[in-house]
Structures are given as structure tokens and as C-alpha cells.
Amino acid sequence: MTTAIEHRLLVHDGTFAVLTASGDIAGPMGTLPADGLFRRDTRHLSRWQLTLDGAAPTVLVPARDDGDRLPSAAADGLAEPDGSTGHGAVVLTPHGTREAPPTCTVFREQAVVDGALTERIRVVSNQGTAAPIRVSLTVDADFADQRELRPPRREFTRPHSARSTVARPDGVEFHYRRGMSWYTRTVVTADPAPCETADAEDPEGTPGGPDRTARRLSWLLEPAPHAAVELRLCVRTLPHGSPDAAVPGPAEAPDPATVRSELAAARHTFATAEPRPGLRTGRPDLARACEQGLADLAGLCVTVPGPDGAALRVPGAGAPWYLTLFGRDSLLTSFFTLPYRPLLAEATLLALAATQDGEAEPGRIAEPGKILHELRHGELTAFGQLPHERSYGSVDATPLFLVLLGAYAEQRGAAGVQLARRLEPQARAAVRWMFDRGGLADLGYLACRSGEVGGGDRSWKDSPGAICAADGTLPTGTVLVAEVQGYAYDALCRTAELARTVWADPGYAGTLERAAAGLRERFGADFWLPERGFPPLALEESGRKLDALASDAGHLLWSGILGQRRGETVGRRLLEPDFFSGWGVRTLAAGQAAYHPLSCHRGGIQPQDNALIALGLARYSLRAEAARLADGLLAAAGRSGDRLPQVLAGYPRGDVPEPVPSPHGGAPRAWAAAAPLALLTALSR
């Protein structure tokens, strides 16, 4: 029997650490989750293993910081935080017996801030006589690219590369070079300085080699009887491109307890600032979920440059694998939070405008006017072994950019008008892409086109086999996904309004309005299953309907592309038992051959998907259905510290009285954190 090992996540501004319950980093490549200290897609610390008198300590109390603990799960290895409010210290002891209890207790506190992992180890004597203890840390940095560590794993060659160590009086440095163009470092400092630094053995199962770099740092600590002695450590990440400046010692590093307290206070301030969402509802469960979601979202923001180079704080898609700017995720998260934290939407729009592509490049699936899908920084990206730093492989980020810009201009008054004027060139370029390259002109719809590099354009259901017929049959070639057409319709309508009211271009507004009307008419004729009273999931380019009944239909309510009668029919259908589990709407209705309750996109329940459905139900005045959907989601959130997980299994609530997390649902995810705010907006209409 395999015992699950709990891991916890510490995250701040794009730097994160995944640690075991004892505070260690074990580091073997086969470990799930991939623990380590990560920054800019690089693992800067792959081993960080504490021993007391040469042996692994006994864990008396694992760390369970509020919002940071992640139980292991089967596939990605990460599941939702358990929400337990607790302490920030791991409590450890050396081995002892009933007759000879441990001579000391070790309290270990850790935090991530400003690109560094800081740690304080406090050794407390348990007896009336002095007893020295040898504290050792085995430390290494393999500088693996983050995407190597995510399943399914791939091996990459690294010609002309080398790892090395450099001794310091107060610790050790790890260096990695590849050719003359790539150089990154990790610097470990300690106060007091280690009394001994020695080569360390490789962990079991990890091959050795000429670049073996692991070191064991040791201290002989001797607290006075019933007193304490402290060891302070700091691991600073210096990614490629960092200035070659002197690295301060651990004395200049902030105390972990102080860091965690300050970060918690900052998240609380972000969550409870005005306008305070919780004050706008009489439902305590919704108020708690909104404030918890905002607090979690604050920790997932990352800093990226805007059009003028200014630093912008935008929602990263989620930790651990997606802590970066993602077009689709960042846009929808910003849309959900727009009425409550509008600066996130402004920053996201500016950041995506700064990365909008101006030329065609098939390797990045880039085309003029297209909006970014994913921003990456790692070594394998820089050397072209993985998709480039800026990847454009999504069909929906471009219309969603226009949707958010239109919504921002509508809701933000003078600030909205100013931003819409500033981004007029980018908005017009995005519209041109939808017609010239996206498929509206030649196919009449936005198209998911296949490609050999990067997988081609994809919709939000981007796992293998997610776009299918009811019997599981997969499409071939170009696919026209239903909800993407709704996004395109909404984008045309909102951009037409900007052209008429902000850009003073009524001719362009009329052109877009006619295009939107034509799209809606075509959609009504092509995307409907009359015998089932429901839209198909997608069409093949040939016109064949992929007749799976899927949650994407709820997105059509959000965009308004369906007429009122069909919209009401679809909205009510989504609350029938094959779709609605009692916790939320399944991504694929049960009873179809393609349905799988543990699949992210073919039967699981996703909060952001349900949030869009709730907004759509409210748009079609289906308030009772929206309230019922919110009841289920909030009941699920209430079982996990008022947090919504990224994915729930599709099992019926009547059969399984507790929500079951999907094994493939990593956490935390920004759009799941923001989903309660969308529920609040839907229930307020």
C-alpha cells in the first residue's frame, strides 16, 4: 500500500516552493509532486534535506499553514489546500525512546518572498544539561526546466552545459551554464556559517555523473540547558539575466514568521478592501467564499511588463505549473473580479496588449493581432526545445481580450474610456485576426486548426479527447467549437459599442454589428440538435456535428448568442440530473459513452466553467437555476475551507455525500479562486 505524502506550497510573486510536510525537498526526478524551489520556470533548489545527528528527524507536527498545504494526488501530484488554519512551524525531534526521550526539539519555519526561500531553525533543549546536536542540510540545485518535471515527462539533451558549485564562507553557490548565452545561480547562505561543508551522496535512484553538485552543510549546535539556539538560512534564486551583484547574507533576509504574517496581512487587505464583495450579499457562505477567493488570488499574482515597460501585477493562472501570464485564464479571472478588483483587469489588458503578436511565426502559432496564450521563461524555451517564450496556441484568448476590454470600458467610466482609447490599435488588430486568420471570413466561425508544432489552436477543453461526439468519436482536422463562437459574437458586439461611443467611428461599428448579426444567424442554423433541444459541442469543418452534450452550452448563455427561447431551454437543461451533480454542472453530461466522472473535461466539474454558466443563467433571467447552481458550488467550497477546487469529480451528490476532488486537478487555480465573485455578480442581477 502506498502512503500519500503531504506537500505544501509556499508562493509569492512568481516564486514558489513545493515542500514535504517536514519542510524538506527530496528532489528525485520521479517524485510526484515535483518538489523544489522554482522561479521563472527553473528549479533552483532540488534537494533541501535536514538531518539531526545523521538521521532523518521524527515529525511531531507538520506545517499546515492556512492556504498553503497541498495533499498529494494521483496524477499531477497536487490537490486543493485543506484550508486548515494553523501554525507556520514544523516540529521535529531527533530519535528517542520512552526511556531516553529526545534531548531537544527543533522548530522549523519557512517562507518564500522576493525570489528567495528563508528559513529559521530553532533548537530547544529539553534537559538540564548541555547536549550538542549536529544539524545537517543536504543541498543541491539541478536547474531542471519546470516543464520537464510535469507529467508526462520528457528527456532533453543539453549540449555544452555544466553545473558546478562554489564554496562560500557562509554557505555554497550552485552555478549552471549552457554555452555562452545561459547562466543561472542559486546562492545558499547561513548564519552562523556551517562548521563543515562536504560532498553529499546522491539520493537513491538518482544517477551520478561528472556534474554531481550536492553538498552537505553541517553545524554543531549546543543550546544551553532548557534554552534555545537559532540557525538562519536563505536560498536566493538568481535566474538567467539577473544582475551580477553581491548577494546579501541571511542576516539581511526577513524572518520567515514575519514574512508569512506580512503576506497574510496583504492578502487579507486585498480580500477585504472596498468594494468589499462580502458586504453585497446576505449569504454568509458566499461572502466567505468571495473573501477567501480574493485572498488566494492575491498570492497568485505575478509581475510582468506592460506596453511601456512598467511592472504590472496580473493574475497568474495557478500554481504550481501555471504561475505565469495565461491569456485565457488571466482574462476570465479578471472578468470575474472586474466589479470588485478592476485593477486586475486593467493590468491584464495592458500586459496582453504588450505581448500581442505583430507577425506570423508558425513555431509559436503566432499571427498578426493574435493574443498571447502562454508566457514562459525557462532554458528549454530559450533554446527552442519547447515552444517559445510567447506561445499563441489558443483560439479564444483573442475574442476574450475584446470581451474584457468592452466590459472594462462599460463599467469603469472615465478610466474605462481612457483605456479603450489607449488600446484601440490592439483591439482593431484583434478583430482583424478573427476575420483574416481566425476563420470568420473564410469559414464563418473561429476555428481550432490543428498544427504539428504546439498542437495548433485550442479551446479551453484542451486535454486529449475532450472535443468529441457523444460516443467518444474524435474529430479530424479543423474544428469549430461552440462556445468560441459565442465569445466571438460577444467580442464583435462589445467592440462595435467601443467604435460607436469611444472611437467615434460609426462606420466600423456598423460593420461589426452586421458581422455579429450574421454570426448569430449562422450559429442558430448550424449549432443546434433539434431532436435533443441542445447545441452540439462542436462542428467539424465539413459540417458534421459533434453531438456530445457539454457544459460549453452554458458559455453560450454568457455570451448571449442564443435567442431567449433556446437560451431558457438550454439553461434549464443544464440543471437536470445528468448535467447537475448536486455540486455543480458536469463538463459532459452523464450517460454518454464519452462521459468519465474523473476526467477534467469529459465529466468533471470545474468552478470557472460553472461561474460562466451562472452568469449566463442570470443573463437569461433564470434566477432560480443560478441560485441552485450557486448552492451546490458553495456547499462544495464549504467542505474545503470556503475554497473551490480546480476540478471536482462528477459523482452525484446523492450517491457520494462529500465532494470528491479530481486526481488531475492541481491547485490553487486563479479562475477557481475568482469563481465565487462571478456567482456574487450572477446572484445580484
C-alpha positions in Angstrom: 0.0 0.0 0.0 1.3 3.5 -0.9 1.1 6.1 1.7 0.3 9.6 0.5 2.9 12.2 1.3 1.5 15.6 2.1 3.2 18.5 0.3 2.7 22.2 0.9 3.0 25.2 -1.4 4.7 28.5 -0.5 4.2 31.1 -3.2 5.0 34.8 -3.7 5.1 36.8 -6.9 6.0 34.0 -9.3 8.4 32.2 -7.0 7.2 29.1 -5.3 8.4 26.2 -3.2 6.8 22.7 -3.0 8.0 21.0 0.2 7.2 17.9 2.1 5.4 18.0 5.4 8.8 18.1 7.2 9.9 21.1 5.2 12.3 19.1 3.0 12.9 18.9 -0.7 13.7 15.4 -1.8 14.3 16.1 -5.4 14.3 12.8 -7.4 13.1 13.3 -10.9 10.4 10.6 -10.4 8.8 12.3 -7.4 5.2 13.5 -7.6 4.6 16.3 -6.9 7.9 17.7 -8.2 9.1 19.4 -5.1 11.7 22.2 -5.2 12.1 25.9 -5.2 11.1 27.4 -8.6 11.4 30.7 -10.3 11.0 31.7 -13.9 10.3 28.0 -14.9 13.6 26.8 -13.4 14.0 24.6 -10.3 16.6 26.5 -8.3 16.6 24.0 -5.4 16.2 20.3 -5.9 17.4 19.0 -2.5 17.0 20.5 0.9 17.1 17.7 3.4 17.5 18.1 7.1 19.1 15.5 9.4 19.7 15.6 13.2 22.7 13.7 14.3 23.0 12.0 10.9 19.4 10.7 10.8 16.1 12.0 9.3 14.1 13.5 12.2 10.7 12.5 13.5 8.0 14.8 12.5 5.8 15.7 15.5 3.8 18.4 13.8 3.8 19.0 10.1 3.3 22.5 8.8 -0.2 23.3 7.9 -0.3 27.0 7.0 -3.7 28.4 6.0 -4.0 28.1 2.2 -0.5 26.6 1.6 -0.9 22.9 2.4 -1.4 20.6 -0.6 -2.3 16.9 -0.2 -0.7 14.7 -2.8 -2.9 13.4 -5.7 -2.5 10.7 -8.2 -1.7 12.5 -11.4 -0.2 16.0 -11.1 0.5 15.2 -7.5 -1.2 18.3 -6.2 -4.7 18.8 -4.9 -6.6 21.5 -3.2 -5.5 23.2 0.0 -7.3 21.8 3.0 -8.0 25.3 4.5 -6.9 24.4 8.0 -5.9 27.4 10.0 -2.7 26.6 11.8 0.9 27.3 12.5 3.8 28.1 10.3 6.4 25.8 12.1 7.3 22.2 11.6 8.1 20.5 14.9 10.8 17.8 14.7 12.9 15.8 17.1 15.9 13.5 16.9 15.2 9.9 17.5 14.4 8.9 21.1 12.7 6.3 23.2 10.3 6.2 26.2 13.3 5.6 28.5 15.5 8.2 26.7 13.3 10.9 25.2 14.8 13.3 22.6 17.4 15.7 24.0 15.9 18.6 22.0 13.0 19.7 19.9 13.5 21.5 16.6 11.1 24.2 15.3 11.4 24.9 11.5 9.9 27.9 9.9 10.0 28.7 6.2 8.7 31.4 3.8 9.1 32.4 0.2 9.4 36.1 -0.6 11.2 38.3 -3.2 12.6 35.3 -5.1 14.1 33.6 -2.0 13.3 30.8 0.4 14.1 31.9 4.0 14.3 29.5 6.9 14.7 29.7 10.7 15.7 26.6 12.6 15.3 26.9 16.4 16.8 24.1 18.5 15.3 24.0 22.0 17.0 22.0 24.8 14.7 19.5 26.6 17.0 18.8 29.5 19.0 20.3 32.3 22.5 19.6 30.9 24.1 20.8 27.7 23.9 18.3 24.8 25.3 19.3 21.4 23.4 18.2 18.3 24.7 18.0 14.8 22.3 19.7 12.3 23.0 19.0 8.6 21.3 20.0 5.4 21.9 18.2 2.1 21.6 20.8 -0.6 21.5 20.7 -4.4 20.2 22.6 -7.4 19.6 20.7 -10.6 18.2 23.7 -12.6 15.7 21.5 -14.3 13.2 23.2 -16.5 9.8 23.1 -14.8 8.1 21.6 -17.7 10.4 18.6 -17.7 9.0 17.7 -14.3 5.4 17.8 -15.2 3.8 14.5 -16.4 4.2 13.2 -19.0 7.9 13.7 -18.5 10.3 14.1 -21.4 14.1 14.0 -21.5 16.0 16.7 -23.3 19.7 16.9 -24.3 21.7 19.9 -23.1 24.8 20.3 -25.2 27.6 22.4 -23.9 26.1 22.7 -20.4 27.6 22.2 -17.0 26.7 22.5 -13.3 29.2 23.5 -10.6 29.5 24.6 -7.0 31.4 27.4 -5.5 32.2 27.5 -1.7 31.3 30.5 0.3 32.4 31.2 3.9 28.7 31.3 4.9 27.3 28.6 2.6 27.5 27.5 -1.0 26.6 28.6 -4.5 25.3 26.5 -7.4 26.0 27.6 -10.9 24.6 26.4 -14.2 25.9 27.4 -17.7 24.9 26.4 -21.2 27.2 27.7 -23.8 27.9 31.3 -23.6 24.3 32.5 -23.5 22.7 31.0 -20.5 23.8 31.4 -16.9 21.8 31.0 -13.7 22.7 30.6 -10.0 21.3 29.6 -6.6 23.0 31.0 -3.5 22.6 29.4 -0.1 23.8 31.5 2.9 23.7 30.7 6.7 24.1 32.4 10.0 26.0 31.1 11.8 28.2 29.8 9.0 28.4 26.0 8.6 31.3 24.4 10.5 31.7 21.8 7.7 30.9 21.6 4.0 31.3 18.2 2.3 30.2 16.4 -0.8 26.9 14.6 -0.4 25.8 11.3 -1.7 23.3 11.1 -4.5 19.7 10.2 -3.4 18.6 6.7 -4.0 17.6 6.3 -7.6 19.3 9.4 -8.9 22.2 8.7 -11.2 25.5 10.3 -10.5 27.7 12.0 -13.1 30.5 14.4 -13.6 28.3 17.4 -12.6 27.4 15.9 -9.2 26.9 19.0 -7.1 25.1 18.1 -3.9 26.7 19.4 -0.7 26.1 18.7 2.9 26.3 21.7 5.2 26.7 20.9 8.9 26.5 22.8 12.2 27.3 21.7 15.7 24.7 23.5 17.9 24.7 23.4 21.6 21.8 25.2 23.3 22.1 26.0 27.0 20.0 23.8 29.3 16.3 24.4 28.6 17.3 27.3 26.3 17.3 27.7 22.5 19.8 28.4 19.7 18.9 29.6 16.2 20.1 28.9 12.7 19.1 31.3 9.9 19.2 30.3 6.2 18.4 32.0 3.0 18.2 30.5 -0.5 18.3 33.2 -3.2 17.3 32.5 -6.8 19.3 34.3 -9.5 17.7 33.4 -12.8 19.2 34.0 -16.2 19.6 37.7 -16.8 19.9 38.6 -13.1 22.4 41.4 -12.4 25.8 40.2 -11.2 25.6 41.9 -7.8 26.8 40.9 -4.3 24.4 38.5 -2.5 23.5 39.6 1.0 23.8 37.1 3.8 20.9 35.6 5.8 21.1 38.4 8.4 19.6 40.7 5.8 16.9 38.2 4.9 13.5 38.7 6.5 12.4 36.4 9.3 10.0 33.7 7.9 7.4 34.3 10.6 7.4 38.0 9.8 7.2 37.3 6.1 4.3 35.0 6.5 2.5 37.4 8.8 3.0 40.3 6.3 1.9 38.2 3.3 -1.2 37.1 5.2 -2.0 40.6 6.1 -1.6 41.8 2.5 -3.9 39.0 1.3 -6.4 39.9 3.9 -6.3 43.6 2.9 -6.7 42.7 -0.8 -9.7 40.5 0.1 -11.5 42.9 2.3 -10.7 46.2 0.6 -13.5 48.3 -0.8 -15.6 47.5 -2.7 -15.9 44.6 -0.3 -17.8 41.7 -2.0 -19.0 40.2 1.3 -21.0 43.3 2.1 -23.0 42.9 -1.1 -24.7 39.6 -0.2 -26.8 38.4 2.7 -25.4 34.9 2.2 -22.5 34.2 4.7 -21.3 31.2 2.7 -21.0 33.3 -0.4 -19.3 36.2 1.5 -16.7 33.8 3.0 -16.0 32.2 -0.4 -15.5 35.5 -2.1 -13.1 36.8 0.5 -11.2 33.5 0.6 -11.0 33.5 -3.2 -9.6 37.0 -3.2 -7.1 36.2 -0.6 -5.9 33.2 -2.6 -5.9 35.2 -5.8 -3.6 37.8 -4.2 -1.0 35.1 -3.7 -1.2 34.0 -7.4 -0.5 37.4 -8.9 2.7 37.7 -10.9 4.7 40.7 -12.1 5.0 41.2 -15.9 6.0 44.2 -18.0 3.4 46.4 -19.7 3.5 48.2 -23.1 5.8 50.9 -21.6 7.9 48.5 -19.6 6.2 49.4 -16.3 5.7 46.5 -13.9 2.1 45.1 -13.8 0.6 42.7 -11.3 -1.7 40.3 -13.2 -3.4 37.0 -12.1 -1.1 34.1 -12.9 -3.2 31.0 -14.0 -2.2 29.0 -11.0 0.5 27.1 -9.0 2.5 25.1 -9.4 2.5 24.5 -13.2 0.9 27.7 -14.4 2.3 30.5 -12.3 2.6 32.9 -15.3 0.5 35.1 -17.6 -2.0 32.9 -19.5 -4.3 34.7 -21.9 -7.5 32.7 -21.4 -7.1 32.2 -17.6 -5.9 35.7 -16.8 -8.7 37.2 -18.9 -11.5 35.2 -17.3 -10.2 35.7 -13.8 -10.1 39.4 -14.5 -13.6 39.4 -15.9 -14.9 37.6 -12.7 -13.2 40.1 -10.4 -13.9 43.2 -12.6 -16.7 44.7 -10.4 -14.6 44.2 -7.2 -10.9 44.5 -8.2 -10.8 46.3 -11.5 -7.1 47.0 -11.5 -6.5 43.3 -12.2 -8.5 43.7 -15.5 -6.6 46.8 -16.4 -3.2 45.2 -15.8 -4.2 42.0 -17.7 -5.3 44.0 -20.7 -2.2 46.1 -20.8 0.1 43.0 -20.3 -1.6 41.2 -23.1 -1.5 44.2 -25.4 2.2 44.4 -24.8 2.6 40.8 -25.9 0.2 40.9 -28.9 1.9 39.5 -31.9 2.7 41.5 -34.9 3.9 38.9 -37.4 3.3 35.3 -38.3 5.6 32.6 -36.9 4.3 29.0 -37.1 6.6 27.7 -34.4 4.8 29.9 -31.8 1.4 29.6 -33.6 1.7 33.4 -33.8 -0.2 35.6 -36.2 -0.7 39.4 -36.5 -3.2 40.6 -33.9 -3.4 37.4 -32.0 -3.5 37.5 -28.2 -1.0 35.5 -26.1 -1.8 32.1 -24.8 1.2 31.5 -22.5 4.3 33.3 -21.4 7.3 31.2 -20.4 10.9 31.9 -19.4 12.9 28.6 -19.0 16.0 27.3 -20.6 14.3 24.8 -22.9 12.2 27.7 -24.2 15.2 29.9 -24.7 16.9 27.2 -26.8 13.9 26.3 -28.8 13.4 22.8 -27.4 10.0 23.7 -26.1 7.5 26.3 -27.5 8.9 29.8 -27.5 8.7 32.3 -24.6 5.5 33.6 -26.1 3.1 30.9 -27.3 -0.2 31.8 -29.1 -1.8 28.4 -29.3 -5.4 29.3 -28.2 -8.3 30.2 -30.3 -10.2 32.0 -27.6 -7.8 34.4 -25.9 -8.2 37.0 -28.8 -12.0 37.3 -28.5 -11.9 37.2 -24.7 -9.4 40.1 -24.8 -12.1 42.2 -26.7 -14.8 41.0 -24.3 -12.9 42.1 -21.2 -11.9 45.4 -22.8 -15.5 46.2 -23.7 -16.7 45.2 -20.2 -14.0 47.3 -18.6 -14.9 50.4 -20.7 -18.6 49.9 -19.8 -18.1 49.5 -16.1 -15.2 51.9 -15.3 -16.4 55.3 -16.6 -13.7 57.7 -17.5 -10.9 55.2 -16.7 -12.6 52.7 -19.0 -12.9 55.2 -21.8 -9.2 56.1 -21.4 -8.0 52.5 -21.6 -10.3 51.8 -24.5 -8.8 54.7 -26.4 -5.2 53.7 -25.5 -5.8 50.1 -26.7 -7.7 50.9 -29.8 -4.9 49.8 -32.2 -4.6 46.4 -30.3 -8.4 45.9 -30.3 -8.7 46.6 -34.1 -5.7 44.2 -34.7 -7.5 41.5 -32.7 -10.7 42.0 -34.7 -8.6 41.7 -37.9 -7.1 38.4 -36.7 -10.6 37.0 -36.0 -11.6 37.6 -39.7 -8.3 37.2 -41.6 -6.6 34.4 -39.7 -9.1 33.1 -37.2 -11.6 31.8 -39.6 -14.6 34.2 -39.5 -14.0 35.4 -43.1 -13.4 32.0 -44.8 -15.3 29.6 -42.6 -17.8 31.8 -41.0 -16.6 30.8 -37.5 -13.5 30.9 -35.3 -11.6 27.7 -35.9 -9.4 25.4 -33.9 -6.8 24.5 -36.5 -4.5 21.5 -36.0 -0.8 22.0 -36.2 2.3 19.9 -35.9 4.1 22.4 -33.6 2.4 23.2 -30.3 -0.7 21.3 -31.0 -2.4 24.1 -33.0 -5.1 26.4 -31.7 -7.1 25.1 -28.8 -10.2 25.9 -26.8 -10.4 25.7 -23.0 -11.1 22.0 -23.1 -7.6 21.2 -24.3 -7.0 17.7 -22.9 -6.7 14.8 -25.4 -10.1 13.6 -26.5 -12.0 16.5 -24.8 -13.7 17.6 -28.0 -15.7 14.6 -29.2 -19.0 13.2 -30.2 -21.4 11.7 -27.6 -20.0 8.2 -28.4 -16.4 9.4 -27.9 -15.6 9.7 -31.6 -12.8 12.3 -32.1 -12.8 14.9 -34.9 -10.2 15.2 -37.6 -8.7 18.4 -38.9 -10.2 21.8 -38.2 -12.9 22.0 -35.5 -15.4 24.7 -34.8 -16.1 24.7 -31.0 -19.4 26.0 -29.9 -18.5 28.3 -27.0 -15.7 30.0 -29.0 -18.4 31.3 -31.5 -20.2 32.8 -28.5 -17.0 34.6 -27.4 -16.6 35.9 -31.0 -20.2 37.2 -31.1 -19.8 39.0 -27.8 -16.4 40.4 -28.8 -17.9 41.8 -32.0 -20.9 43.3 -30.1 -18.7 44.9 -27.4 -16.1 46.2 -29.9 -18.9 47.7 -32.0 -20.1 49.6 -29.0 -16.5 50.9 -28.4 -16.3 52.0 -32.0 -19.5 53.9 -31.8 -19.1 55.5 -28.3 -15.4 55.8 -27.7 -13.6 55.8 -31.0 -16.2 57.9 -32.9 -16.2 55.5 -35.8 -19.9 54.7 -36.6 -18.9 53.0 -39.9 -16.7 50.5 -38.3 -19.3 50.0 -35.6 -21.9 49.2 -38.2 -19.6 46.7 -39.9 -19.0 44.8 -36.7 -22.7 44.9 -35.8 -23.6 43.3 -39.1 -20.9 40.7 -38.7 -22.2 39.9 -35.2 -25.7 39.5 -36.5 -24.6 37.3 -39.4 -22.6 35.1 -37.0 -25.6 34.7 -34.7 -27.9 33.8 -37.5 -25.4 31.2 -38.9 -24.9 29.8 -35.4 -28.6 29.4 -34.8 -28.9 27.3 -38.0 -25.7 25.2 -37.7 -25.2 24.7 -33.9 -28.4 23.0 -32.9 -29.6 19.5 -32.3 -33.4 19.7 -32.9 -34.1 16.2 -31.6 -32.3 17.0 -28.4 -33.1 20.6 -28.0 -29.4 21.5 -27.3 -26.4 22.7 -29.1 -23.6 20.3 -30.1 -20.2 20.6 -28.6 -18.6 21.4 -31.9 -18.7 21.1 -35.7 -16.1 19.6 -38.0 -15.2 21.8 -40.9 -17.3 19.5 -43.1 -20.4 20.5 -41.1 -20.7 17.2 -39.2 -21.9 17.8 -35.7 -20.0 16.5 -32.7 -23.2 15.8 -30.7 -21.8 15.5 -27.2 -23.9 17.4 -24.7 -21.4 19.5 -22.8 -21.3 22.4 -20.4 -19.9 24.7 -23.1 -23.5 25.4 -23.9 -23.7 27.4 -20.7 -21.0 29.7 -22.1 -23.4 30.5 -25.0 -25.8 31.9 -22.4 -23.0 34.1 -21.0 -22.2 35.5 -24.5 -25.8 36.0 -25.4 -25.6 34.3 -28.8 -28.7 32.2 -28.2 -32.2 33.6 -28.6 -34.3 33.9 -25.5 -36.4 30.7 -26.0 -33.4 28.5 -26.8 -31.4 30.1 -24.0 -34.1 29.3 -21.5 -34.3 25.7 -22.8 -30.5 25.3 -22.5 -30.3 26.9 -19.1 -32.9 24.6 -17.6 -31.4 21.6 -19.3 -28.1 22.2 -17.6 -29.8 21.8 -14.2 -31.2 18.3 -15.0 -29.6 15.4 -13.2 -27.3 14.2 -16.0 -25.6 17.6 -16.0 -26.0 18.8 -12.4 -24.4 16.5 -9.9 -25.6 18.5 -6.8 -22.2 20.1 -6.5 -22.1 21.7 -10.0 -22.6 21.2 -13.7 -20.5 18.5 -15.3 -18.3 19.3 -18.2 -20.0 16.5 -20.1 -23.5 15.1 -19.3 -23.6 11.7 -17.7 -25.0 8.8 -19.6 -23.0 9.4 -22.8 -20.3 6.9 -23.8 -17.7 9.7 -23.6 -18.5 10.6 -20.0 -15.9 9.9 -17.3 -16.5 11.4 -13.8 -12.8 11.8 -13.1 -12.0 13.5 -16.4 -11.2 17.2 -16.3 -13.2 17.9 -19.5 -15.4 14.9 -20.0 -17.4 14.7 -16.8 -15.6 16.5 -14.0 -16.9 19.8 -12.5 -14.9 23.0 -13.0 -15.7 26.1 -11.0 -14.8 28.7 -13.7 -17.0 26.7 -16.2 -19.9 26.9 -13.7 -19.2 30.5 -13.0 -19.7 31.4 -16.7 -22.9 29.2 -16.6 -24.2 31.1 -13.6 -23.6 34.5 -15.3 -25.3 33.1 -18.4 -28.3 31.9 -16.4 -28.6 35.3 -14.8 -28.4 37.0 -18.3 -31.4 34.9 -19.4 -33.3 35.7 -16.1 -33.1 32.1 -14.9 -32.5 33.3 -11.4 -33.8 30.1 -9.6 -31.4 28.0 -11.7 -28.5 30.3 -11.0 -29.2 30.2 -7.2 -29.4 26.4 -7.3 -26.1 26.2 -9.1 -24.5 28.5 -6.6 -25.9 26.5 -3.7 -24.1 23.4 -5.0 -20.8 25.1 -5.6 -20.8 26.9 -2.2 -21.7 23.6 -0.5 -18.6 22.1 -2.1 -16.5 25.1 -1.1 -17.7 24.9 2.5 -16.2 21.4 2.7 -12.7 22.7 2.0 -12.3 25.9 3.9 -14.5 28.0 1.7 -12.3 27.3 -1.3 -13.4 26.0 -4.7 -11.1 23.3 -6.0 -9.9 23.4 -9.6 -11.9 20.2 -10.5 -14.4 18.0 -8.7 -15.4 14.5 -9.8 -18.8 14.2 -11.5 -20.2 11.7 -9.0 -23.8 12.5 -7.9 -24.2 14.2 -4.6 -26.9 11.8 -3.6 -24.6 8.9 -4.0 -21.4 10.5 -2.6 -22.3 12.9 0.1 -18.9 14.6 0.1 -17.4 16.3 -3.0 -14.6 14.1 -4.5 -11.6 16.1 -5.9 -10.4 15.0 -9.3 -6.9 13.4 -9.3 -6.0 15.6 -12.2 -6.9 18.9 -10.6 -3.8 20.9 -9.5 -4.3 23.8 -7.1 -4.6 26.6 -6.4 -6.0 27.9 -9.7 -6.8 31.6 -10.2 -10.1 31.3 -12.1 -11.4 28.9 -9.5 -10.5 31.4 -6.7 -12.3 34.1 -8.6 -15.4 32.0 -9.4 -17.3 33.0 -6.2 -17.1 36.6 -7.3 -18.9 35.6 -10.6 -21.5 33.8 -8.5 -22.0 37.0 -6.5 -22.4 39.0 -9.7 -24.9 36.5 -11.1 -27.0 36.4 -7.9 -27.0 40.2 -7.7 -28.7 40.7 -11.1 
